[in-house]
């Protein structure tokens, strides 16, 4: 998705107003389903709330079609985000497009530092819903050819491959959603997965199997991406047979999972689990009083890992409820 479309969804100012020198009850960091739901619930609790996010909508904006959010079948990801945003804006919650680079404690306030404006926004509680980053293949040619045939967003770059041959790497819902979308544009779509079985919803898998443009290559990994100024081919290795071969493609779309923001959490003092996700309690609370984590960045023994829009939204609602109770008990007596 282009920046123009992303900002069309927001209808907001990209930097804070000089008049916003106030203390918030809740500072929500992240503008995906978890963050926007947290902001909605906090506002409905009549808590003074603000949202700071690098990208409004998060990874949902990259989903060609969302077909598992109740009541809104087969809705494009950007349209679903638009509905989230409009609902939050109904409660006059300010949304700032910026990146939080640090968090410091001032008396009983948590203050987040913004990158582009070199200022802080302070609140009694902070809800982090910052998601995770796309995982890379880590093979020769990937960094050099990124943006030259290698993509991590089918919605953003799919139209560039109309009538061409592409490969989608991965076996989960994101991979199959991307493959189905690309099949409407490309002449051929290869789905390459390191295992025999897929993790995607059976409905996605069955639909892809029925598409004549989609071909599956299982038990296989990419060892190298080949090309000079653009992607020309990929070197494949079959894990079952040990065979290698060269497959000519015009593009490679990588959908192999996410990397949690471990370094950021360690920087601000939030405890993480062995995978780098924030350890949270049943109410999304962390080891820092008044600090919560919801959505894909949350982890620990209390986390049931099921990366769906509806579960991220539910965790955002829980975090807002917990923040409300924390403020009642500790701040506004």
Protein Blocks (a to p, Z undefined) as FASTA:
>chain_A
ZZklmmmmnopafbdcfklmccdfbdcedjbfklmmmmmmmmmnopacddddfbghijml
mpmbackbghiahiafklmmmmmmmmmmmnopacdddddfbdcdehjaccdddfklopad
ddfbdcddebpadddekighklmmgoilpacbfklmmmmmgoiacddedjbfklmmmmmm
mmmmmmbdcdddfbfbdfbdfklmmmmmmpmkbccdehiacfbdcdfkbcfbdcdddfkn
opacddddfbdcddebjcdfkklmmmnopacdfkopacddfkopafbehiacehjlbgcj
klccdddfklmmmmmmmmmmmmmmmmmmmmmZZ
